[in-house]
Amino acid sequence: MNRSPVNSELTLFSYEILGLVGRGGAGPHDLLRMAQRGRILAWAGESQYYVEPKRLARLGYLDARKEPGKTRERTVYTLTEKGLDALRAWAQTPVRFTPVKSELLLRLLIADLVDRLQDSEASAATFPHRRKYLVLVNRFLRRLLDLHLEFVDQVERELAPNARKRSLQTITRAKAPHTRA
């Protein structure tokens, strides 16, 4: 597991656990359920959602207390000041790109995206037997790009309402306008 540049005791998964525990506290089963909801954060084995909170409690980032459960006593973790400080320090660091193993995304990352999509549209005509599939993929990629650009705009609007608004969407669309399919 990659260690954090801010704190060598903590990994990205450690910060996930601290963030999921949050101010209200949570038990390991709660952590697992939150992570699995939508399968967005569930990147570790299920057992790790039980093991990592114990480790973080031993290191002083979480407090552990016992509470009655439905069938047996359960452990509930809450953030300590040390845990909250660790989250604050980590939140101030630059975001690192988490590698995604996807050929599709890799191709998008290594080429001028708009030119690549336009080339893809043009090349679809040269493969009549594959045209409809290539066009569908191209439409998906354009919508995916639009979704990412809309998300950047939303983040800018919600997190920096008074900041100068010069989004990637505006820049990209100014370079190569296109219509949604």
C-alpha positions, 0 to 999 in steps of 0.5 A: 500500500502506498504511504502518504507523503504527509504521514508515513503511518497512513495510506490512502485507505487509512484516510478513507477510513478516517473520512468515513468515520467522520465526526459522528463515528462508525463501526466496521460494518458501517464503514464497509456498507458506506464504502460499498454503497455504489461501489465507489470507494470499496477498493479494499477487501472486506476484512480490511474495513475491520482491520484498518480501524483497529490499527488506526485506534492503536496509533491514536487516530481513532478512539474505540468504544463498545456499544450494544448491537442487535445481537452482540456488542459492537465497536464504534470508532470516533476521530481523535484530534490526532485523526482530525489533524491528520485528515486536515494535513492530508487535505492540504496536499496536492491531489495525486492521480490514482492510476486506473487500469483502463486502456480506454482512459489511457488512450484519452490521456495520451492524446489531444482528446478533441482531435482524437474524437474527431479523427475517430468520427472520420475514421468510422466511415472507412470501416462500414461494417464497424461504423455504427459501433465506432460511432456509438463509442465516439458518442460515449466518449464525447458524453464522458468528456462532457460529464467530466467538464460539467463536473469541473464547472460544478466544483468551481461553482460550488467550491470557489464561487468568487474565484475567477471562472475559467474552466476546462470546459470553456477552454476545450469548447473554445478550441474545438466546438462540437455538438452532443450526439 
